[in-house]
Amino acid sequence: QVQLVEAGGGLVQAGGSLRLSCASSGITFSNDNMAWFRQAPGKEREFVALTVGRGGNTYVADSVASRYTISRDNAKSTVFLQMDNLNPEDTAVYYCAANPSKNGPTWRAQYWGQGPQVTVSS
C-alpha cells in the first residue's frame, strides 16, 4: 500500500517560514518524480515545485521560486518544501504528489498526499 504522509503545515505570520515534509512508503522513491502542489479556496490546484527522481533536477514555479526550495532525501524516502518569507497569498492546502503529469490544463499524479493546510496571517 502506497502512502504519502505530509507534515509541517500550520499557521504562520507573514514573513515567516515553514518546512513541509512528505514521507513515502510503498514506492521506489529514488526513481520517482516528487512534487508539491497547492490549492487555495476557490482556485484550481497549481504546481509549486518538482524534484526529478533520476538526476535530482528541481523545478519551482516562477511565482514562488525566490522563496521556496524543494529537496529530497532518498535514504529517508522523503521530499521537503522549504517556504520562506511567506505571505497571505500563500495560504492553501499543500499536496505532495508522486509522478505527476499534466493532461491539458489538469494535473494528475500517480499518488497524492492528504494535503496539510498552510495559513499565513497578515
C-alpha positions as CSV (number, residue, x, y, z in Angstrom):
1,Q,0.0,0.0,0.0
2,V,1.4,3.3,-1.0
3,Q,1.3,6.2,1.5
4,L,2.4,9.8,1.2
5,V,2.3,11.3,4.7
6,E,2.8,15.0,4.9
7,A,3.7,17.1,7.9
8,G,4.7,20.6,8.8
9,G,1.6,22.6,7.9
10,G,0.1,25.2,10.2
11,L,-0.4,28.9,10.9
12,V,2.4,31.3,10.5
13,Q,2.7,35.1,10.3
14,A,3.6,36.9,7.2
15,G,7.3,36.9,6.7
16,G,7.7,33.6,8.5
17,S,8.8,30.2,7.3
18,L,7.5,26.7,7.2
19,R,9.0,23.4,6.1
20,L,6.7,20.7,4.8
21,S,7.8,17.1,4.6
22,C,6.3,14.2,2.7
23,A,7.4,10.7,3.8
24,S,6.6,8.0,1.3
25,S,6.2,4.2,1.6
26,G,5.3,1.6,-0.9
27,I,7.1,3.2,-3.8
28,T,10.7,3.1,-5.0
29,F,11.0,6.8,-4.4
30,S,14.6,7.2,-5.6
31,N,13.3,6.8,-9.2
32,D,10.1,8.7,-8.7
33,N,9.4,12.3,-9.5
34,M,8.1,14.0,-6.5
35,A,6.2,17.3,-6.5
36,W,4.3,19.8,-4.4
37,F,1.0,21.4,-5.4
38,R,-1.2,23.8,-3.6
39,Q,-4.9,24.7,-3.8
40,A,-6.3,27.9,-2.4
41,P,-10.0,28.3,-1.7
42,G,-11.9,28.8,-4.9
43,K,-8.9,28.3,-7.1
44,E,-7.5,25.5,-9.2
45,R,-4.8,23.3,-7.9
46,E,-1.5,24.7,-9.0
47,F,2.0,23.3,-9.5
48,V,4.6,24.5,-6.9
49,A,7.7,22.5,-7.3
50,L,9.1,19.2,-8.5
51,T,12.2,17.1,-8.0
52,V,13.2,14.5,-10.6
53,G,13.9,11.1,-9.3
54,R,16.8,10.3,-11.7
55,G,19.3,13.1,-11.7
56,G,17.7,15.2,-8.9
57,N,16.9,18.2,-11.0
58,T,14.4,20.6,-9.5
59,Y,11.8,22.9,-10.9
60,V,10.0,25.6,-9.0
61,A,7.1,27.7,-10.2
62,D,8.1,31.2,-11.1
63,S,5.6,32.7,-8.7
64,V,7.5,31.2,-5.7
65,A,10.9,30.5,-7.0
66,S,12.6,33.2,-4.9
67,R,11.1,31.9,-1.7
68,Y,10.5,28.2,-2.0
69,T,13.0,25.3,-2.2
70,I,12.3,21.7,-2.9
71,S,14.6,18.9,-1.8
72,R,14.6,15.2,-1.3
73,D,16.3,12.6,0.9
74,N,16.3,9.3,-0.9
75,A,17.6,7.5,2.0
76,K,14.5,8.5,4.0
77,S,12.1,8.4,1.0
78,T,11.1,12.0,1.9
79,V,10.6,15.1,0.0
80,F,10.7,18.6,1.5
81,L,9.4,22.0,0.7
82,Q,11.1,24.9,2.4
83,M,8.9,28.0,2.3
84,D,10.4,31.4,3.3
85,N,9.1,34.9,3.5
86,L,5.5,33.6,3.4
87,N,2.7,36.0,2.6
88,P,-1.1,35.6,2.9
89,E,-1.4,34.7,-0.8
90,D,0.5,31.5,0.0
91,T,-2.4,30.3,2.2
92,A,-3.6,27.0,0.7
93,V,-3.8,23.3,1.1
94,Y,-0.4,21.9,0.0
95,Y,-0.3,18.4,-1.6
96,C,2.6,16.1,-2.1
97,A,2.4,14.1,-5.3
98,A,4.3,11.2,-6.8
99,N,4.9,11.1,-10.5
100,P,2.7,14.0,-11.6
101,S,1.8,14.6,-15.2
102,K,-0.3,17.2,-17.0
103,N,-3.1,16.4,-19.3
104,G,-4.2,19.6,-20.9
105,P,-4.9,22.0,-18.1
106,T,-5.3,19.3,-15.5
107,W,-2.6,17.9,-13.2
108,R,-2.7,14.3,-12.3
109,A,-0.4,12.2,-10.1
110,Q,0.1,8.5,-9.5
111,Y,-0.3,9.2,-5.8
112,W,-1.4,12.2,-3.7
113,G,-0.8,13.0,-0.1
114,Q,-3.6,14.2,2.2
115,G,-2.7,17.8,2.0
116,P,-1.8,19.8,5.1
117,Q,-3.3,23.3,5.5
118,V,-0.9,26.3,5.4
119,T,-2.3,29.5,6.7
120,V,-0.4,32.8,6.6
121,S,-1.8,35.6,8.6
122,S,-1.1,39.3,7.8
